[in-house]
């Protein structure tokens, strides 16, 4: 009911799925420019906006539709759609023009998408040994390193690794103290080499100290309804592009970490239903900005947390996604695109439907402040269609009940 496959990923995220060797028919869309740092004040605008928005570190903009408005002498560092990094010095940016960034085949970013229909690994709940990593992601190395949430009163864990749904490794009698590392459970399946074009999943089962029946993450109460299959893929071109970014920006600078996070967020392989990116590596890069560079502009940018929230949402870690979106909402200026994206993300990932209605109202209030009336109506309709019967509880639907009901019924039809 609360799945909102709309333009959550920063509204400005225009992308082209990158095809892997065996997936040459993936569709292509325009790519984005990644803003890495801004010194000075710049606003930008696009069709459908009544009010220009602040251009801050972390923003993703269109190379064709977004027009910039620098105020005075400003310096801008950006990663272009080709993957190259360009610095614009004072006087080089033109008012009321697109950002003069090179184009190319490299693709940055990806919108939300569906997954292959395999649900294993558990839902995120502190009382459940849900799989933290890998889930719903691409792995660039063929070694399987498992991380999950440890719980109390465990006698032993057992793991089942599946390939395309079929068990290929069964590991039993794993003592909890043997895998506990810094608040997580960590285990490497040392005798397994992952193969390409195979959907892998993992079941985690618990034998309890108190003799309760064994419980597993693929069973009612512990299962996830999302698709959590992960894949190994050889990615030489992506690896080379990441190396180029590190050569230009350094290995552990905030700009390098963010550029690489966005790079790895792009689709890498095409599954049976939709593309899939290196999402969990991207998550780790975003988290490193926050932990290693807490005073940087990116660490205090709502765009970083919006990206992190969307990545968490893609791997179905909804509690983590909700926390990231909530932080983005706190950091964003009210009535901006950043605030709208953050509040919408918080609404989508909240476990409380009653709170969700209030958050959807707040998101719509933010959209109304900077979108034109026609663009706002389109956004309102998209939200209403996607949230199902919650739509009828929205504040704007109290005075527009007939239209909201029509949107809702159109969704059902």
Protein Blocks (a to p, Z undefined) as FASTA:
>chain_A
ZZccbffnoolaccdddddfklmkbccdddddddfbdcdjdddddehiabdcdddehiac
dfklpccddehjaddddddfkopacdddehiacghiacdddddfbdgdjdddddddddeh
iaadfkbccdfbdchiacfbfbdcddddddehifbdcddddeehiafbdcehiafklmgg
ghiacdddfkbccdehiacddddddddfkopacddfkbghjacfbdfbdcddddfklmmm
mmmmmmmnojkbfklmmmmmmmmmpcfbdcfkbccddfklmmmmmmmmmmmmmmbmklmg
fklmmmmmmmmmmnopaklmmmmmmmmmmmpcghifklmmmmmmmmmmpcblklmmmmmm
mmmmmmmmmpcfklmmmmmmmmmmmnommlmmpmklmmmmmmmmmmmmmmmZZ
